[in-house]
Structures are given as structure tokens and as C-alpha cells.
């Protein structure tokens, strides 16, 4: 009888825990998909899709740094204004994006994603170390923070 009770307990535990793992995997795939969608929209000059990928909040943040400049915008109004000219004047690019995922962690309704991205658009862009912080709002993942640092030979991570 004790053996049946133990088997039943293990079965119940598996039934309770398995959906949590499945949901976490679904969240990770949704996060990766959102990041890919936002990047594609940026290069294709699709403002509507790009903007819909963001949590349009006062605490949203975007930053970029390379050897020539450092830029950042704090809050959705500033991010939106900062990219207005880009979306009005840039031409669509069919850039090839190679992304290597290093970490995607989900913490309840928050997530952290870190990856290296190489953009091949016939320019001499160095690879970029990127971080995204995301928030699940009304059941949908949205980007809250983008941090991009161009990888130069002297700051290239040793993986």
C-alpha cells in the first residue's frame, strides 16, 4: 500500500510541476520571438511593429555604445522622440542577423535576455553584446530595456 501511495504522490507532483516547465519554455520562445520581431522591424523601418514591441512606460530605457559615441534615452516618450527621425528618413534594410543566445531567464512577469548579435548589412559593424529586460504586461511580453555595446577587439568577451 505504501508503494502505491508513493507512486501516486510522485505522479501528482509530476502533474503539478510539468506545466510550469512547459510555461517557462513557452515564455522563453515568446521572448526570443519578440526580440527577433523588434530587431527585424527596426531594420525594415516598420515603426508600428517596432513600437508595439516596447512597454511604453516612463521607466523604459534604451542605450547604445561603440567607439564613436554613447547614446541613451530614458522613458518611452524620449525613446519614441529619439527614433522619430530614423523611422522617417531611413531606408529599409534586409540585413542578415546572426544571434547567439547566452542567457534567457524568466522571473515571474519579468525576464532578462543576453545575446551576441552580428548584423550583416554590407557595413563594417562590429558584433554587438546585447541585453534586453522584458516585462509581461496583460499576458504579453514587452521590451522594457535595450542595452547594446559594440564589441571591439579589446573588449571581446571570452566565452
Backbone as a ProteinNet text record, in pm:
[ID]
protein_1_A
[PRIMARY]
XXXXXXXXXXXXXXXXXXXXXXXXXXXXXXXXXXXXXXXXXXXXXXXXXXXXXXXXXXXXXXXXXXXXXXXXXXXXXXXXXXXXXXXXXXXXXXXXXXXXXXXXXXXXXXXXXXXXXXXXXXXXXXXXXXXXXXXXXXXXXXXXXXXXXXXXXXXXXXX
[TERTIARY]
80.7	0	85.9	196.8	284.4	345.1	376.9	435.2	337.2	210.2	107.4	92	96.1	82.9	200.8	320.7	439.7	429.9	389.8	374.8	271	161.4	56.2	108	185.6	242.4	338.6	424.1	518	440.7	337.3	254.6	191	136.2	73.5	175.5	294.2	399.5	438.8	456.6	491.5	380.6	255.2	142	137.7	183	183.3	302.9	417.9	541.3	558.6	518	538.4	481.6	360.9	310.1	393.6	456.8	541.8	663	725	838.4	794.4	679.1	627.2	601.3	542.5	515	643.9	745.5	873.5	934.5	930.7	982.2	902	768.6	685.3	723.5	747.9	788.3	922.4	1017.7	1149.3	1136.9	1059.4	1039.8	968.3	869.5	797.8	892.1	981.1	1078.5	1174.6	1229.3	1319.9	1248.8	1127.3	1049.3	1024	991.4	968.3	1095.3	1207.8	1334.9	1365.7	1346.5	1368.9	1273.3	1147.1	1047.3	1084.5	1125.4	1161.6	1282.9	1383	1503.2	1470.3	1392.9	1353.6	1276.2	1181.7	1102.1	1192.2	1293.1	1386.1	1456.3	1510.8	1585.1	1493.9	1371.6	1277.3	1200.6	1230	1167	1015.6	978.3	837.8	809.6	779.4	761.4	652.7	540.4	425.9	463.7	528.5	569.7	678.2	774.1	883.1	826.4	740.9	684.8	597.1	525.5	437	515.3	644.9	730.1	773.2	754.3	801.3	692.5	733.8	648.7	661	557.2	562.7	540.8	642.5	635.2	737.6	719.3	817	951.5	954.4	1079.9	1149.3	1096.6	1165.1	1299.8	1397.4	1532.3	1597.3	1669	1744.4	1882.8	1986.6	2123.2	2206.2	2303.5	2395.4	2530.9	2636.6	2771.7	2864.2	2945.7	3054.5	3174	3276.6	3397.5	3378.5	3269.4	3249.5	3148.2	3059.3	2951.6	2883.5	2814	2727	2595.5	2485.9	2354	2262	2168.7	2066.9	1942.7	1830.4	1702.2	1632.3	1578.4	1506.9	1359.2	1276.1	1131.3	1082.8	963.2	910.3	898.6	850.9	842.6	978.5	1084.4	1218.7	1267.9	1243.1	1281.8	1208.9	1080.2	997.9	1046.6	1070.9	1120.1	1260.2	1344.1	1481.3	1490.7	1392	1394.3	1302.7	1234.2	1139.9	1206.5	1320.1	1387.2	1433.3	1486.7	1530.1	1415.2	1299	1186.2	1127.1	1154.5	1104.7	1199.4	1330.7	1427.3	1506.1	1517.4	1598.6	1529.3	1608.5	1556.1	1559.8	1459.7	1458.4	1584.9	1627.8	1745.5	1705.4	1756.6	1735.8	1859.7	1905.3	2024.5	2007.1	2115.2	2116.5	2162.4	2080.8	2110.1	2149.5	2268.4	2312.3	2315.4	2241.3	2228.9	2271.2	2354.6	2392.9	2335.3	2242.6	2178.5	2271.2	2293.9	2377.1	2292.3	2186.2	2105.1	1966.7	1865	1729.7	1672.8	1645.5	1593.6	1458	1362.3	1228.4	1210.2	1163.9	1139.5	996.3	901.6	761	718.9	682.3	642.7	757.5	879.5	997.8	1094.1	1179.4	1277.2	1402.4	1512	1643.3	1693.7	1736	1792	1925.4	2025.4	2158.5	2202.1	2253.4	2296	2400.7	2469	2560.6	2493.6	2501.1	2433.9	2532.1	2530.5	2611	2514.9	2523.6	2438.2	2521.5	2481.1	2549.6	2462.4	2496.8	2422.9	2519.5	2629.5	2732.2	2799.4	2800.7	2878.9	2980.6	3066.6	3170.7	3133.3	3008.3	2963.2	3034.6	3083.5	3136.6	3020.1	3045.8	2940	2897.8	2779.7	2725	2687.1	2725.7	2679.8	2549.9	2441.4	2311.1	2240.9	2165.8	2082.8	1943.8	1843.3	1705.4	1646	1573.3	1490.9	1347.9	1266.3	1128.8	1032.1	909.2	803.2	678.5	611.4	487.5	374	309.4	202.3	73.5	-25.4	-152.9	-130.4	-35.1	-8.9	80.5	134.4	216.9	353.3	460.5	595.3	620.9	681.1	718.7	860.6	933.1	1069	1062.4	1139.2	1148	1283.3	1386.2	1521.2	1602.3	1670.4	1765.1	1899.8	2002.1	2138.3	2226.2	2294.4	2378.4	2517.5	2617.5	2756.9	2828.3	2887.6	2965.4	3089.6	3113.5	3229.2	3351.4	3449.5	3575.8	3675.4	3783	3879.4	3926	3940	3990.6	3885.3	3755.9	3654	3572.3	3625.2	3556.1	3548.5	3427	3414.1	3479.2	3537.7	3597.4	3493.3	3439.7	3333.6	3387.4
-119.5	0	127.2	123.1	239	267.2	164.4	181.8	252.3	212.3	277.3	424.6	451.7	589.3	673.9	618.5	690.6	716.1	614.8	630.2	737.3	735.9	834.9	975.6	990.1	1120	1170.5	1082.6	1120.4	1161.3	1086.6	1117.3	1256.3	1284.2	1414.8	1527.3	1504.4	1605.4	1634.2	1530.5	1547.3	1624.8	1591.4	1660.1	1808	1841.7	1981.4	2059.1	1996.5	2064.7	2073.2	1971.1	1968.8	2091.6	2137.3	2257.5	2382.5	2390.3	2505.5	2509.4	2394	2387.1	2419.9	2368.6	2396.8	2545.7	2611.3	2754.5	2834.1	2794.9	2865.3	2855.1	2735.5	2718.5	2801.7	2806.9	2890.2	3036.9	3081.8	3220.2	3250.1	3161	3181.7	3192.9	3106.4	3114	3242.5	3285.1	3410.6	3530.1	3527.7	3635.5	3642.8	3529.3	3527.4	3576.4	3533.1	3574.2	3725.1	3780.2	3924	4002.1	3959.3	4027.9	4022.9	3906.7	3894.6	3984.7	3990.9	4074.7	4222.7	4265.3	4406	4443.9	4357.1	4386	4391.5	4295.5	4294.2	4420.8	4458.6	4579.5	4702.5	4708.1	4821.3	4833.4	4723.4	4728.3	4743.2	4696.9	4711	4843.5	4927	5058	5040.9	4948.2	4919.9	4974.8	5103.8	5171	5105.6	5075.5	5022.6	4893.4	4801.2	4674.8	4699.3	4784	4814.1	4872.2	4973.5	5039.4	4944.6	4855.3	4762.7	4658	4645.4	4550.8	4605.4	4733.4	4802	4818.1	4814.1	4857.9	5010.4	5076.1	5221.7	5289.9	5276.5	5320.3	5429.9	5501.8	5604.4	5544.7	5416.6	5354.3	5274.9	5278.4	5212.8	5282.8	5207.3	5262	5198.1	5278.6	5230.5	5292.1	5209.9	5264.2	5189.5	5262.3	5206.7	5272.2	5191.1	5245	5174.7	5253.8	5198.8	5292.7	5276.4	5357.7	5502.6	5532.5	5669.5	5748.7	5680.5	5753.5	5666.2	5731.5	5666.4	5742.4	5669.7	5731.8	5657.9	5730.5	5665.1	5752.6	5686.1	5753.2	5690.6	5773.8	5726.7	5759.1	5655.9	5672.3	5659.8	5600.5	5580.7	5710.5	5820.7	5942.8	5983.6	5968.9	6002.8	5903.4	5774.6	5673	5699.8	5720.1	5744.6	5868.1	5976.9	6100.2	6078.9	6004.8	5981.2	5902.5	5819	5737.9	5792.5	5902.7	5959.2	5983.6	6054.4	6086.3	5959.5	5863.6	5737.9	5673.9	5661.3	5595.2	5679.3	5808.3	5893.9	5900.2	5880.9	5903.7	5779.9	5680	5561.3	5478.2	5403.4	5313	5170.5	5089.7	4950.6	4874.7	4789.3	4705.3	4559.6	4476.2	4331.8	4271.7	4336	4290.9	4146.7	4072.6	3936.2	3946.1	3890.7	3897.8	3758.7	3749.9	3626.3	3654.6	3574	3596.7	3469.8	3486.3	3376	3406.1	3321.9	3340.8	3289.6	3372.8	3332.6	3298.4	3374.4	3354.6	3413.9	3339.8	3394	3341.5	3432.9	3396.7	3462.9	3385.9	3437.3	3439.8	3553.6	3573.7	3623.4	3531.5	3572.2	3648.8	3777	3861.6	3945.3	3910.5	3979.6	3881	3930.8	3843.4	3922	3849	3902	3816.8	3880.7	3807.9	3871.2	3786.2	3834	3753.5	3823	3756.6	3840.6	3778.9	3848.8	3852.1	3967.6	3983.2	4038.6	3980.1	4029.1	4069.8	4194.1	4247.4	4256.7	4183	4187.2	4266.1	4392.9	4479.9	4556.4	4490	4546.3	4670.4	4681	4784	4710.8	4782.8	4720	4722.5	4689.2	4687.4	4576.8	4608.3	4500.8	4423.6	4304.9	4233.2	4317	4288	4365.5	4273.2	4311.7	4243.5	4313.2	4236.5	4297.7	4235.4	4319.3	4276.5	4334.5	4253.4	4301.4	4265.4	4358.9	4333.4	4343.9	4246	4241.9	4229	4265.9	4258.3	4202.2	4110.8	4056.1	4146.6	4211.5	4306.3	4252.5	4229.1	4172.3	4045.6	3962.2	3833.2	3836.6	3955.4	3969.1	4026.5	3963.7	4012.7	4141	4239.2	4367.2	4401.6	4471	4514	4637.9	4635.8	4748.2	4817.7	4739.6	4795.2	4727.9	4809.2	4761.8	4822.2	4736.7	4781.9	4715.7	4796.3	4745.4	4804.6	4718	4762.5	4695.3	4776.5	4722.4	4654.4	4533.8	4457.3	4490.7	4547.3	4577.5	4469.9	4457.6	4351.6	4355.5	4476	4485.2	4458.5	4452.9	4421.1	4297.8	4219.1	4099.4	3997.4	3948.9	3853.1	3720.1	3660.3	3527.1	3426	3353.7	3256.1	3116.5
0	0	0	76.9	82.2	-54.5	-129.9	-262.4	-355.2	-352.4	-435	-395.6	-267.1	-218.4	-266.4	-263.5	-310	-459.7	-534.2	-679.3	-709.4	-637.2	-656.3	-625.2	-517.5	-480.8	-588.2	-638.6	-744.4	-870.1	-905.1	-1021	-1005.8	-889.5	-863.8	-874.1	-819.4	-825	-969.1	-1048.6	-1190.2	-1262.1	-1232.8	-1296.2	-1259.6	-1140.4	-1097.8	-1152.1	-1160.4	-1198.8	-1350.1	-1423.9	-1569.3	-1639.9	-1608.3	-1675.3	-1648.7	-1531.3	-1501.6	-1593.5	-1617.5	-1709.5	-1851.6	-1892.7	-2026.1	-2042.6	-1941.7	-1949.1	-1958.4	-1880.5	-1884.6	-2023.6	-2084.9	-2220.8	-2319.1	-2302.6	-2389.4	-2374.7	-2251.3	-2228.3	-2294.5	-2281.7	-2342.3	-2493.4	-2555.1	-2700.6	-2739	-2660.1	-2688.3	-2676	-2578.4	-2558.4	-2676.6	-2717	-2832	-2958.1	-2976.2	-3092.8	-3092.1	-2975.7	-2965.2	-2998.3	-2946.2	-2973.3	-3121.9	-3184.1	-3328.4	-3406.5	-3364.1	-3431.6	-3420	-3301	-3279.5	-3363.9	-3370.1	-3448.8	-3597.5	-3645.4	-3787	-3821.1	-3735.7	-3760.3	-3765.4	-3679	-3678	-3812.4	-3862.7	-3989.5	-4110.8	-4101.5	-4213.2	-4207.3	-4108.5	-4088.4	-4072.9	-3990	-3959.7	-3819.8	-3814.1	-3685.9	-3600.9	-3660.9	-3585	-3511.5	-3580.5	-3517.5	-3414.3	-3448.4	-3354.7	-3225.3	-3237.2	-3118.8	-3037.7	-3105	-3032.7	-2953.8	-2981.4	-2909.6	-2773.2	-2751.8	-2631.7	-2526.8	-2401.3	-2290.5	-2292	-2329	-2347.5	-2212.2	-2127.7	-1988.8	-1960.2	-1852.2	-1813.8	-1771.6	-1738.4	-1694.4	-1805.2	-1927.4	-2040.1	-2062	-2114.6	-2131.8	-2253.4	-2330.3	-2447.2	-2441.8	-2468.3	-2473	-2576.6	-2632.3	-2731.6	-2711.4	-2718.9	-2707.5	-2805.5	-2873.6	-2954	-2937.9	-3019.1	-3000.3	-3042	-3112.4	-3159.5	-3078.2	-3006.6	-2940	-2835.4	-2746.1	-2648.3	-2651.1	-2665.3	-2667.9	-2572.8	-2514.8	-2432.8	-2428.7	-2407.2	-2391.1	-2271.1	-2183.6	-2065.2	-2078.4	-2069.6	-2078.8	-2221.5	-2238.7	-2373.2	-2452.6	-2395.9	-2477.1	-2536.2	-2458.1	-2505.2	-2611.2	-2589.8	-2688.2	-2819.6	-2811.4	-2929.5	-3005	-2933.5	-2996.5	-3054.6	-2982.5	-3027.2	-3156.9	-3184.6	-3307.1	-3416.6	-3389.8	-3487.7	-3623	-3622.4	-3748.7	-3820.3	-3745.5	-3807	-3884.1	-3821.8	-3887.8	-4001.3	-4002.4	-4110.2	-4228.8	-4205.7	-4313.3	-4356.9	-4272.2	-4307	-4415.1	-4484	-4587.1	-4532.3	-4569.8	-4521.7	-4560.7	-4470.6	-4492.2	-4473.7	-4558.6	-4543.8	-4478.3	-4373.4	-4301.6	-4255.9	-4263.7	-4210.8	-4065	-3975.9	-3832.9	-3783.9	-3729	-3662.7	-3513.6	-3438.1	-3294.5	-3221.3	-3120.4	-3032.6	-2894.5	-2852.4	-2721.8	-2612.7	-2510.8	-2397.4	-2275.9	-2254.7	-2135	-2157.1	-2120.6	-2111.5	-1980.3	-1889.5	-1757.5	-1739.1	-1690.7	-1662.8	-1512.2	-1462.4	-1319.7	-1303.3	-1296.9	-1285.7	-1409.3	-1392.8	-1505.6	-1560	-1522.1	-1572	-1634.9	-1723.7	-1789.6	-1826.2	-1836.8	-1873.8	-1989.1	-2096.8	-2210.9	-2248.3	-2270.4	-2311.9	-2431.8	-2531.9	-2654.3	-2725.5	-2820.5	-2909.5	-3045.7	-3109.6	-3238.4	-3340.4	-3458.2	-3570.5	-3680.1	-3721.5	-3826.9	-3954	-4057.5	-4186	-4282.8	-4300.8	-4392.6	-4483.9	-4517.9	-4605.4	-4547	-4414.8	-4347.4	-4261.1	-4199.1	-4116.5	-3969	-3938.1	-3799.2	-3721.4	-3603.2	-3518.9	-3456.8	-3407.1	-3333.6	-3212.6	-3161.7	-3050.5	-2935.8	-2814.5	-2693.3	-2654.5	-2640.1	-2616.9	-2496.5	-2429.6	-2316.5	-2337.8	-2307.7	-2305.4	-2169.8	-2113.5	-1996.1	-2045.4	-2008.1	-2056.2	-1940.3	-1968.5	-1868.6	-1937.4	-1868.5	-1921.1	-1874	-1971.2	-1943	-2005.3	-1922.1	-1967	-2049.7	-2003	-2065.6	-2188.3	-2224.6	-2344.5	-2305.9	-2354.8	-2327.1	-2404.8	-2336.6	-2395.9	-2351.1	-2436.7	-2404.6	-2315.4	-2207.8	-2115.4	-2129	-2158	-2162.1	-2272.2	-2351.3	-2452.1	-2417.8	-2413.8	-2390.3	-2494.8	-2575.4	-2684.2	-2669.9	-2673.8	-2671.4	-2788.1	-2874.8	-2985.8	-2929.6	-2975.4	-2927	-3011.7	-2947.2	-3012.4	-2969.5	-3041.2	-3010.5	-2865	-2807.8	-2670.6	-2564.2	-2602.3	-2502.1	-2539.8	-2632.4	-2676.3	-2562.8	-2531.8	-2421.7	-2454.2	-2355.6	-2371.6	-2328.4	-2423.9	-2394.5	-2382.9
[MASK]
+++++++++++++++++++++++++++++++++++++++++++++++++++++++++++++++++++++++++++++++++++++++++++++++++++++++++++++++++++++++++++++++++++++++++++++++++++++++++++++++

